[in-house]
Amino acid sequence: MDKKEKAIPLGSYKRKREFNIGLLIFAVIFIYLFATVFMYTTRQRISIYEVRLGSISRDTNYLGIALREEIVVSSQLSGYIYYLQNPRSRIRYGSHLFAISPTRLQLDIAATEEQADLYQDIRTDYQNLVLRSQHFNENFSLQRFSMIYSFRDEILYVPPEEVARRKIAEIDAIETASQGLAEVVSASQDGILVLRIDGMENITKENFTAEIFDRTNYEFTSLKDEMRVEAGSPVYKIVTSESWGILIHVDHDMASYLGNMSWVNIRLELDQETLWAVPTIIRHGNQYFAYLSLDSAMVRYAEERFLNIELLLEEPRGLKIPRSAVIDKEFFLVPPRFLSVNETGGFVAHVLNGETIISRPVTPYRVTAEGYYYLDSLQFERGSRLVDLETGATFTLRGTSSLPGVFNINRGYAIFRPITVMSENQEYFVVREGDPHGLVNFDRIVRDGRSVRELEVVF
């Protein structure tokens, strides 16, 4: 009986539970993964951009309008016109320009003897040209490059007496054929003769409108020999100045770019000739135009109104960064006498804290034209006073100025780097490489500068 009373029923015995370390580790890992996924999906994305050397490509091909000092001369008589000068030739005051006859003339300028004389002249000229070319090839030297121009003048030169003889012969033939009824008209002033009229002769850089670039309704009239003209109708045009210009329609960025240039090199598509021009920016409302002033080659394009040109711009090469990465940061402007140089060559600012002077190493980011240093506004509180140790004078930090820059994240947190813009378009800046505290090739920056704060840990 005693043994039965001391026995413990098995049903009332509670087993002791053992601690499961594996379950705890699994729970911790699960919570960590959940928190990581949650933070990754909810945090703001920071896009990174790797800085590379490059340049900004521009569309530098334009349709230009040639503007010159042009005078259109009308005929005082009606009749058939016979020009005595070649188009684009230089004429002088009083020289014979054309003859006008009331009837169409039958000019007999092909007489047998004249043909024989002409053939003999051509043969002689050809032989002379061969001899001159051979002499030039044998004696040409790169050290005497001017020989090319002398040779050109030799082969193009026509003696004045020969020119006069031919003109007199032609005028005599016209008067003979017209039985004295033809009238010879002389030039009223010096200039370049042009036989193409388009109605745009009075347009200047002061009175033009944007509609002149529309070629839809553009028309011109070419004046030719033996055509009939009426009294009061144009018979020739004379360009009175070697100075001329080409007007082009540009956007705001190109206008800003050209506005800072004294000269620009252009290439004309017509003959691939390159010329130097002086750009002038003209603004009409929200539209921008560039007038490219020229003082040479006018004769070559005297008959052309529309010219396709290319601006040969030397685009600066530097570090290419997106515009969205650039922000402005405020800096304190400090006179140089309130900074001193320590034994290692670094700068030191002496801050007055009550009766105590605290020396603090600083890094000037830039220097103004007046010699003021840009000091980081994060290193000082507004109203702090700097001390000049030599004179005891103090300077209170109040005035600020901003510098453009980007956030560099090479070290995993955002560090401000100032930039110097060399060129730009609507998407990118090209900035100078090697600036103090600036960027270098392959630096990593924040693509959107407003998405982070300075010194914020990025990764």
C-alpha positions in Angstrom: 0.0 0.0 0.0 2.9 2.4 0.9 4.4 1.8 -2.5 1.2 2.6 -4.3 0.8 5.9 -2.4 4.4 7.0 -3.3 4.0 6.3 -7.0 3.6 9.3 -9.4 1.1 9.0 -12.1 2.6 9.3 -15.6 -0.3 11.3 -16.9 0.4 14.2 -14.5 4.2 14.4 -15.5 5.0 17.5 -17.7 8.0 17.2 -20.0 10.5 20.2 -20.1 10.7 21.9 -23.6 14.1 22.3 -25.1 15.1 25.7 -26.8 15.3 25.4 -30.7 18.2 27.6 -31.8 17.6 26.8 -35.5 14.1 28.2 -35.4 15.5 31.5 -33.9 18.1 31.8 -36.6 15.5 31.2 -39.3 13.3 33.9 -37.8 16.1 36.4 -37.6 17.1 35.7 -41.3 13.5 36.1 -42.3 13.0 39.4 -40.5 16.3 40.7 -42.0 15.3 39.7 -45.6 11.9 41.2 -45.1 13.3 44.5 -43.8 15.9 44.6 -46.7 13.3 44.0 -49.4 11.0 46.6 -47.8 13.7 49.2 -47.6 14.8 48.5 -51.1 11.3 48.8 -52.6 10.4 51.9 -50.6 13.6 54.0 -50.7 14.3 56.6 -53.4 16.3 55.3 -56.3 19.7 57.0 -56.8 20.9 56.8 -60.4 24.6 56.9 -60.9 26.5 58.4 -63.9 30.1 57.7 -64.8 31.9 60.8 -66.1 33.7 60.4 -69.4 35.7 62.7 -71.7 33.7 63.8 -74.7 32.2 66.8 -76.5 28.7 68.0 -77.5 27.7 67.3 -81.0 25.8 70.1 -82.7 23.9 70.4 -86.0 25.9 73.2 -87.6 24.4 73.1 -91.1 22.2 76.1 -91.9 20.4 77.7 -94.8 21.8 81.2 -95.3 20.5 84.3 -97.0 23.2 86.4 -98.8 22.8 90.1 -98.2 24.8 92.6 -100.3 24.7 96.3 -101.3 22.8 95.9 -104.5 21.3 98.4 -107.0 18.9 97.4 -109.7 19.0 99.5 -112.8 16.1 99.8 -115.2 16.1 100.5 -118.9 14.9 103.8 -120.2 14.2 102.3 -123.6 12.4 99.4 -125.1 14.1 96.9 -127.4 16.4 94.0 -127.7 19.4 94.0 -125.4 23.0 93.0 -126.1 25.4 92.8 -123.2 29.0 93.9 -123.6 30.2 92.7 -120.3 30.3 89.2 -118.7 28.2 88.5 -115.6 30.1 88.9 -112.3 32.7 91.0 -114.0 34.1 94.1 -112.4 33.0 97.3 -114.2 34.0 100.9 -113.9 32.1 104.1 -114.1 31.5 105.0 -117.7 32.4 101.6 -119.2 30.0 100.2 -121.8 27.5 97.8 -120.3 25.0 96.9 -123.0 23.5 98.0 -126.3 19.8 98.2 -126.9 18.2 98.1 -130.3 14.6 98.5 -131.4 14.8 95.5 -133.7 16.5 92.1 -133.3 19.9 92.2 -135.0 21.6 89.7 -137.2 25.3 90.0 -136.2 27.8 88.7 -138.8 30.7 88.0 -136.6 31.8 84.8 -138.3 33.6 86.0 -141.3 36.1 83.6 -142.8 39.1 85.9 -142.3 38.1 86.6 -138.7 37.7 82.8 -138.1 41.2 82.2 -139.4 42.6 84.9 -137.2 40.7 83.6 -134.2 42.0 80.1 -134.9 45.5 81.4 -135.1 45.1 83.4 -131.9 43.8 80.3 -130.1 46.7 78.2 -131.3 49.2 80.8 -130.3 47.6 81.2 -126.8 47.6 77.4 -126.4 51.3 77.1 -127.2 52.1 79.9 -124.8 50.1 78.2 -122.1 51.9 74.9 -122.5 55.3 76.7 -122.4 54.3 78.6 -119.2 53.0 75.5 -117.5 56.1 73.6 -118.3 58.3 76.4 -117.0 56.2 76.6 -113.8 56.5 72.8 -113.1 60.2 72.9 -113.6 60.8 75.8 -111.3 58.1 75.5 -108.6 59.3 75.1 -105.0 57.3 74.9 -101.7 59.7 77.5 -100.3 58.4 79.9 -103.0 54.6 79.1 -102.8 53.7 82.6 -104.1 54.8 81.4 -107.6 51.3 79.8 -107.8 49.6 83.2 -107.7 52.0 84.6 -110.2 51.3 81.7 -112.6 47.6 82.2 -112.1 47.8 85.9 -113.0 49.9 85.1 -116.1 47.4 82.6 -117.6 44.3 84.7 -116.8 45.8 88.1 -117.8 44.4 89.7 -120.9 46.1 92.9 -122.1 43.8 96.0 -121.7 44.4 96.9 -125.3 43.1 93.5 -126.4 40.0 93.9 -124.2 39.4 97.3 -125.7 39.9 96.0 -129.2 37.3 93.2 -128.8 34.8 95.6 -127.2 35.1 98.1 -130.0 34.8 95.4 -132.6 31.6 94.1 -130.9 30.1 97.6 -130.6 30.9 98.3 -134.3 29.2 95.1 -135.3 26.1 96.0 -133.4 25.9 99.5 -134.8 26.5 98.2 -138.3 23.7 95.6 -137.9 21.3 98.1 -136.4 22.2 100.8 -139.0 23.0 103.2 -136.2 19.7 102.7 -134.4 21.2 100.9 -131.4 22.1 102.9 -128.3 25.1 101.9 -126.1 24.5 102.4 -122.3 27.4 102.9 -119.9 27.8 102.1 -116.2 26.7 104.8 -113.8 29.1 103.6 -111.1 31.8 101.1 -110.1 30.8 97.6 -109.0 30.2 94.0 -109.9 27.8 93.2 -112.7 25.0 90.7 -111.9 22.3 89.6 -114.4 19.9 87.9 -112.0 17.1 89.8 -110.3 15.0 88.3 -107.5 13.3 91.2 -105.7 15.3 90.8 -102.5 17.9 93.4 -103.3 16.6 95.9 -100.7 16.7 93.4 -97.7 19.2 94.2 -95.0 20.1 92.9 -91.6 18.1 95.8 -90.1 14.8 95.3 -92.0 14.5 91.5 -92.7 11.8 89.2 -91.5 11.8 85.5 -90.8 9.6 84.8 -93.8 12.6 85.4 -96.2 13.8 81.9 -95.3 10.8 80.3 -96.9 11.9 79.3 -100.4 8.4 78.1 -101.5 7.6 81.2 -103.5 11.1 82.3 -104.3 11.6 83.3 -107.9 14.3 85.1 -109.9 14.8 86.4 -113.4 17.9 85.7 -115.4 18.7 88.5 -118.0 20.2 87.2 -121.2 21.4 88.4 -124.5 18.9 89.3 -127.3 16.0 89.3 -124.9 13.4 92.0 -125.3 13.0 94.5 -122.4 10.5 97.2 -121.9 11.2 100.7 -120.7 11.2 100.7 -116.9 12.0 97.0 -116.5 15.3 95.9 -114.9 18.2 95.3 -117.2 21.1 94.7 -114.7 22.1 94.8 -111.1 25.3 96.2 -109.7 26.9 95.2 -106.4 28.7 98.2 -105.0 30.7 96.8 -102.1 33.0 93.9 -101.4 31.5 93.7 -97.9 28.6 91.3 -97.6 27.1 88.9 -95.2 25.1 85.7 -94.7 22.0 85.6 -92.4 21.1 82.3 -90.7 18.3 81.3 -88.3 19.7 79.8 -85.0 18.4 78.5 -81.7 19.1 80.1 -78.3 22.0 77.8 -77.5 23.8 78.5 -80.8 23.1 82.2 -80.4 24.7 82.2 -77.0 27.7 80.3 -78.3 28.2 82.5 -81.3 27.7 85.6 -79.2 30.9 84.9 -77.4 33.0 84.5 -80.5 34.9 87.2 -82.4 35.3 85.1 -85.5 33.8 81.9 -86.9 35.0 79.7 -89.7 32.3 78.6 -92.2 32.2 76.3 -95.2 29.9 77.0 -98.2 28.4 73.8 -99.7 28.3 75.3 -103.2 32.0 74.9 -103.7 33.3 73.7 -100.3 35.2 77.0 -99.9 36.0 78.0 -96.3 35.8 81.6 -95.1 36.2 83.5 -91.8 33.2 85.6 -90.7 32.4 88.0 -87.9 29.1 86.8 -86.2 26.5 89.3 -84.9 23.4 88.0 -83.0 20.0 89.6 -83.9 16.9 88.9 -81.8 13.4 89.2 -83.1 11.0 88.4 -80.3 11.7 84.7 -79.4 13.7 84.0 -82.5 17.4 84.4 -82.9 19.4 85.1 -86.1 23.2 85.3 -86.7 24.6 87.7 -89.3 28.0 86.5 -90.6 29.9 89.5 -91.9 32.4 88.8 -94.7 34.8 91.0 -96.6 36.0 88.6 -99.3 34.8 86.2 -102.0 31.7 88.3 -102.7 32.3 88.0 -106.5 32.2 84.2 -106.3 28.7 84.2 -104.9 27.3 87.5 -106.3 24.5 85.7 -108.2 23.4 83.4 -105.2 20.8 84.4 -102.7 20.4 81.1 -100.8 23.6 79.4 -99.6 23.9 76.2 -97.6 26.7 76.7 -95.1 28.3 74.8 -92.3 29.7 76.4 -89.1 33.1 74.8 -88.5 33.1 75.1 -84.7 35.9 73.7 -82.6 33.8 72.1 -79.9 35.7 72.1 -76.5 36.5 68.6 -75.3 36.1 68.0 -71.6 34.1 65.9 -69.1 30.5 65.3 -70.3 27.9 65.3 -67.5 24.0 65.5 -67.6 22.4 68.8 -66.8 20.2 67.1 -64.2 23.3 66.4 -62.0 24.2 70.0 -61.6 23.2 71.9 -58.5 24.1 75.2 -56.9 25.8 75.4 -53.5 26.2 78.4 -51.2 29.7 79.4 -50.0 31.0 82.0 -47.7 33.2 84.7 -49.3 36.3 85.4 -47.2 39.0 88.0 -47.7 42.5 86.3 -48.1 44.0 88.1 -45.0 41.7 86.1 -42.7 43.3 82.8 -43.9 46.8 81.7 -43.1 49.0 78.9 -44.5 50.4 76.2 -42.2 53.6 74.4 -42.4 52.2 71.7 -44.8 50.9 74.3 -47.3 47.2 74.0 -46.2 44.9 76.9 -45.3 43.8 77.6 -41.8 41.0 79.8 -40.5 41.1 81.3 -37.0 37.6 81.3 -35.5 36.8 83.5 -32.5 34.8 81.6 -29.9 34.2 84.0 -27.0 37.7 84.8 -25.8 39.2 81.7 -27.4 40.6 81.5 -30.9 40.2 78.1 -32.6 42.3 77.3 -35.6 40.5 75.2 -38.1 41.9 73.8 -41.4 39.8 74.8 -44.4 39.7 74.1 -48.1 39.1 77.1 -50.4 37.1 75.8 -53.5 37.6 78.8 -55.8 38.9 82.4 -55.8 36.9 85.4 -57.1 38.4 88.0 -59.4 38.7 90.3 -56.3 40.7 87.6 -54.5 38.0 86.4 -52.1 38.0 82.7 -51.2 35.0 80.4 -51.4 34.7 78.5 -48.1 32.4 75.6 -47.5 29.2 76.8 -45.7 29.0 73.4 -43.9 32.2 74.1 -42.0 31.0 77.3 -40.3 27.8 78.7 -38.8 26.5 81.9 -40.3 27.6 84.8 -38.0 30.9 83.1 -37.1 33.8 85.5 -36.8 37.3 85.0 -38.3 40.3 86.7 -36.8 43.4 88.2 -38.6 46.2 87.1 -36.2 48.5 89.9 -37.4 46.1 92.9 -36.9 43.5 91.5 -34.6 40.7 92.5 -37.1 37.6 90.3 -37.3 35.4 89.3 -40.2 31.8 88.0 -39.8 30.7 85.3 -42.1 27.5 86.6 -43.7 28.0 87.2 -47.5 27.6 84.1 -49.6 27.8 83.2 -53.3 26.9 80.0 -55.1 29.0 77.7 -57.3 27.6 75.1 -59.7 28.7 71.5 -59.1 27.8 67.9 -58.7 27.8 65.2 -56.0 30.7 62.8 -56.3 30.0 59.4 -54.8 33.3 57.5 -55.3 33.6 57.0 -51.6 30.0 55.9 -51.0 28.7 59.2 -49.8 27.9 62.5 -51.6 30.7 65.0 -51.8 30.2 68.3 -53.6 32.6 69.0 -56.5 32.5 72.4 -58.3 32.5 72.6 -62.1 33.5 75.0 -64.8 31.1 74.8 -67.8 32.8 75.0 -71.2 29.9 74.1 -73.5 26.3 73.0 -73.2 23.2 71.9 -74.9 19.7 70.9 -73.7 20.8 67.7 -72.2 24.5 67.9 -71.3 27.3 70.1 -70.0 31.0 69.8 -71.0 33.0 70.8 -68.0 36.7 71.4 -67.6 38.9 68.5 -66.4 41.5 69.0 -63.7 40.0 72.0 -61.8 41.0 72.2 -58.1 38.6 70.0 -56.1 36.8 69.2 -59.4 36.0 66.1 -61.4 38.3 63.7 -63.3 37.7 61.1 -65.9 35.7 58.0 -64.7 34.4 59.8 -61.6 31.0 58.5 -60.5 28.4 61.2 -59.8 24.7 61.3 -58.9 22.6 61.7 -62.0 19.9 63.7 -60.3 21.7 66.2 -58.0 18.5 67.0 -56.1 17.8 63.4 -55.1 20.5 63.4 -52.3 21.9 65.7 -49.6 25.6 66.5 -49.2 27.5 63.9 -47.1 24.5 61.5 -47.4 25.6 57.8 -47.6 24.6 56.4 -50.9 25.8 52.8 -50.7 
